[in-house]
Amino acid sequence: MGNDESAGRQAPRQVRLDPRQVRVLAHPLRLRLLGALRVDGPATATGLAEGLGTNTGATSYHLRQLAEAGLVVEAHDLAGGRQRWWRAAHDISSWEPSDFDDDPDARAAAEWIQAEQVRLVVEHSDRWFAVQQDFPPAWRDAAGMSDALLHLGPERLQAMEAELWEVLMRYRDQSRPDEAGARPVQVFLVAYPMIEPTR
């Protein structure tokens, strides 16, 4: 993919997961490995194992599984000595739930990944809540979450999500790690129909 001319940086590499890829990704360590490579950049199995608190053997095995599915690739330009370096093959993974309507295993895998994403949102929030008082007021006021109740049909909801995604990608393209006070910020985009609780 070419460079984004307006921002002077490369456009995000994206993949729409196929049934095999979503089944491979539906594993706690594999999901964390792919996330670590996307956030922190290329790494060795040893470095990933240390960072994620697991062992090198398991890390190597699951990296190979991700590689066979085309989700990670070897970083040959960084190779030196006996250690293999790995990088994420894409910056963004996506799918539509209906992609897997005819594949119960892939549908179950996608549902597991979505549930894991919700768990990660909660974990991320808990870590922030534990340290937010150590941050300057500007950060405490800028970070957080909000919600709004809208009445939308599926077409308008998709249109709104696409528009919000464009805003996120614009800010991503304009982000500068050297900006004064800049930190990595994770933004979650969530929209679900309200379902009455069952009793």
N, C-alpha and C positions, 0 to 999 in steps of 0.2 A: 504494500500500500504506500502511496506517495506521501510526501510531506504536506502538512496543512499550511498552505502559503500564508494565511492571515496570522497565524500564531508563531510560525517558524519552528514548529515542533511536529513530530510525526503523529498522524491521526491514530486513534486507538485501533488496535487489531481486534477484530470481533469474530466470534464464532457462534453460529446457531447450533446448539448441541443436537446430535442425532441420538437415536435410542441407545446405541452402544456406548457413546460417550457419557450420556446421563447415568447409565447403569454403572460405569466405571467410577464416575465421580461421587456416587452415593456411598461414600465410605468416610468415616470421621478423619482419618489421617490423610487420605488423599485430598480431601477438601481443604484441610489445613496446609498441606504442602503446596497446593496450587495457590492458595491465598498468600502464603509467605513469599513465594516466588514473584507474585504480582506486586506485592507491597514493597518487599526489600530488594528485589532484583535477583540476578543469578546467584546460585549457591551450589555447594557440594552436598552430597548426602550427609557427610559428617557434620557440616555446619548447620544443615537443616535439623538433623537429629538433636544437636545440642540446643538449638533455639526452641525446638518444640518439645523437648524433654522426652525423647524416645530413643530407640537404638538405631544404629547405622544400618544394620541388616534389614530391619523392617522398612526404614526410609528408602533404601536402595530398591527393595522389591516394589514398593508402591510407586516410586518414581518411574520404574520400568513399565508398570501397568498404565500410568498416565501417559507415558511416551507412546505405548502401543496404540492408545486411543487418540493420539495426535494433540494432547492437551499440554504436554511439555516437550521440549526438545533439548538436545545436548547443546551446550554453548561451547562449540569447538574452538572459538576464538580465545576462550579463557583457559583452555585445557593446558595443563602443565604437570609433569610428573605422572603419577598413577591415578590421581583423583579426577573423576568426571564432574564437569560443571553442568548445571541444568538451568534452563530459563522457561518461563511460561510461554507457550506458543501464541497466546492471545491475551489481551488486556481485559476483555469483557466476554462473558458467556451469557447466552440468552436462549430461551425457548418459549413457546406458547404451550400452555397446558394441553390444548387440543392436539398438539403434535403427537402425543402418545396415546390417543384414544384407542388405537388398535393394538397396543402393546402393554398389557397389564404390568409386566415387570418394569418397563421403562416408566410407566405412569407412577408406580409405587416408588421408584427411585427419585423421580422428580418431586414427589410429595415429601419424601424424606429430606431432600435438599432444602426445600422451602421451610420445613419445620426447623431444620438446623440453622437456617438463616435467621429465623425468629429468635432462636436461642442465642445466636451470636449478637443480635441487636441488644438483647437483655444483658448479656455479658459485657458488651461494650459500654452500655449505659451504666451498669454497676461500677465498672472501673472509673468512669468519669465522676460519678457521684461520690466515690471514695476520696477523690483528690481535688474536686472542683474548688474547694475553699483555698487551695494553695495557688490558684491562678488569679491573675489580675482581674479587676471588675470588667474590663472590656471583653475578656474571654468568657467570663461567666455570663455576661449579658448576650453575647453572640451565640454561644452554644445552647443546645436544647432542642426541644421538640414542641410541636403544636398540632392541632387537628382542626378540621372543619367538616361540617355535615353538609353534603351536597346531594341534590336529587338529579341523577344522571342515568341515561341509558348506556348500554355497553359501547356504542359507537362514540358518544361524547366522552365517556371515561377514557377510552383508548386515545382519543384526540388530545385530551388533557394530559395524559401520561406522556405522550409523544412530545408535546410542547414543553413539559417540565424536563424531560430528558434532554431536549435541545438546550435548555438553560444550563443544566448540569454540565453538558459537554462543552458549552461555551466557556464556563468558568474553569473547567478542567484544562481546556486549551490555553487559557490565559494565566493559569497558575504558575507562580514563580517561586521555587524553593528558596531563593535568595531575598525574597520580599521581607522587609522588616517585620519581625514577629510572626512569620509564617510557620505553620505546623501542618503535618498531614491531618486532614479532616475527612472523616468518613460520613457520607450522606446516604441515608436510606430512603428509598421511595416506596411507599406502601399504600395501597388503596384496595379495600375490600368492601363488598356490600354488607350492610348491617344485617345480621341474622339474629332473630329473637332466640334467647337461650331456651333450651328444652328443659322441662322439669321432670 
